[in-house]
Amino acid sequence: MPKNRSGALGEDAVCVYLEKKGYKILARNFKVRGGEIDIISCDREYIVFTEVKTRERDFISGIDSVDASKKKRIIRTAQSYIDISGSQLQPRFDTALVITEKGLLCSLEYIENAFDGGSV
């Protein structure tokens, strides 16, 4: 499966997961110069910036690929979104690992508060 289709499958699955938990999806693939955030959502307390890693079953963890450099880009991009939107909610940075096989969803691991704005 082409990378962009598997990535979209993973992001779709995470959006469904978040919506079932009562989150409102605010944006997908939010881009600014120097960064992108896969999913931006909110509940009553938090504005949540989620990095989604979609991998085929036999690959290593995608969570490990969210290194310090990637975290910095996510945090800068999140600040841009907050500046643009005027959100007053507390920001939270989550990650999700979606495992697929032959175009089908196998599992979804969601980590709330995977890192914070001061962690890099």
C-alpha positions in Angstrom: 0.0 0.0 0.0 1.4 3.4 -0.9 2.6 5.4 2.1 0.1 8.2 1.8 -2.8 5.8 1.7 -1.7 3.9 4.7 -1.0 7.2 6.5 -4.5 8.4 5.8 -5.9 5.0 7.0 -4.1 5.5 10.3 -5.2 9.1 10.7 -8.8 8.1 9.9 -8.7 5.4 12.6 -7.3 7.8 15.1 -10.0 10.4 14.3 -12.7 7.8 14.9 -11.0 6.8 18.1 -10.9 10.4 19.4 -14.5 11.1 18.3 -15.7 8.0 20.2 -14.0 9.4 23.3 -15.9 12.7 22.8 -13.2 14.8 21.2 -14.0 17.3 18.4 -11.6 17.2 15.4 -10.5 20.7 14.6 -8.0 20.1 11.9 -6.1 17.4 10.0 -2.7 17.8 8.4 -2.3 21.4 9.7 0.8 22.8 7.9 2.8 25.9 8.4 6.3 26.6 7.2 8.6 24.1 8.9 6.0 21.8 10.4 2.8 19.7 10.2 0.5 18.2 12.8 -1.5 15.2 11.8 -4.6 15.8 14.0 -5.7 18.7 16.1 -8.7 18.0 18.4 -10.2 19.2 21.6 -12.3 18.3 24.6 -13.4 20.6 27.3 -10.0 20.8 28.9 -7.3 20.3 26.3 -6.4 21.2 22.7 -4.7 18.0 21.6 -2.0 17.8 19.0 -1.6 14.2 17.8 1.3 12.8 15.8 0.2 9.6 14.0 2.6 6.9 12.9 1.2 4.2 10.7 3.3 1.1 10.1 3.0 -2.2 8.5 2.8 -5.1 10.9 6.5 -6.2 10.6 8.1 -2.8 11.1 9.6 -1.4 14.3 7.6 1.0 16.5 6.7 4.3 14.9 6.5 5.9 18.3 10.3 5.8 18.5 10.5 8.0 15.3 9.1 11.0 17.2 12.5 12.2 18.2 13.6 15.5 19.8 13.8 17.3 16.4 10.3 16.1 15.4 8.9 17.2 18.8 10.4 20.7 18.4 8.7 21.0 15.0 5.4 19.8 16.4 5.6 22.2 19.3 6.4 25.2 17.0 3.6 24.2 14.7 1.2 23.8 17.6 2.1 27.3 18.8 1.3 28.7 15.4 -2.1 27.0 15.5 -2.8 28.4 18.9 -1.8 31.9 17.7 -4.0 31.6 14.7 -7.0 30.0 16.5 -6.8 32.0 19.7 -7.5 28.8 21.7 -7.3 29.2 25.4 -7.3 25.5 26.1 -4.3 23.8 27.7 -2.2 22.1 25.0 -1.4 18.4 25.1 0.9 16.4 22.8 -0.2 12.8 22.1 1.1 10.1 19.8 -0.6 7.2 18.1 0.8 4.1 16.6 -1.4 2.4 14.0 -0.4 -1.0 12.7 -1.9 -2.2 9.4 -1.5 -5.3 7.3 -2.5 -5.4 3.7 -4.5 -2.2 4.0 -6.4 -3.3 7.0 -6.3 -1.9 10.5 -4.7 -4.3 13.0 -4.2 -2.2 16.1 -4.1 1.3 17.5 -2.0 2.4 20.4 -2.8 5.9 21.7 -0.5 7.6 24.2 -1.9 10.7 25.9 0.6 13.3 27.0 3.4 11.6 25.2 5.6 14.6 25.6 5.2 18.2 26.8 6.2 21.6 25.4 9.1 21.8 27.8 10.5 18.2 27.0 12.8 19.2 24.2 
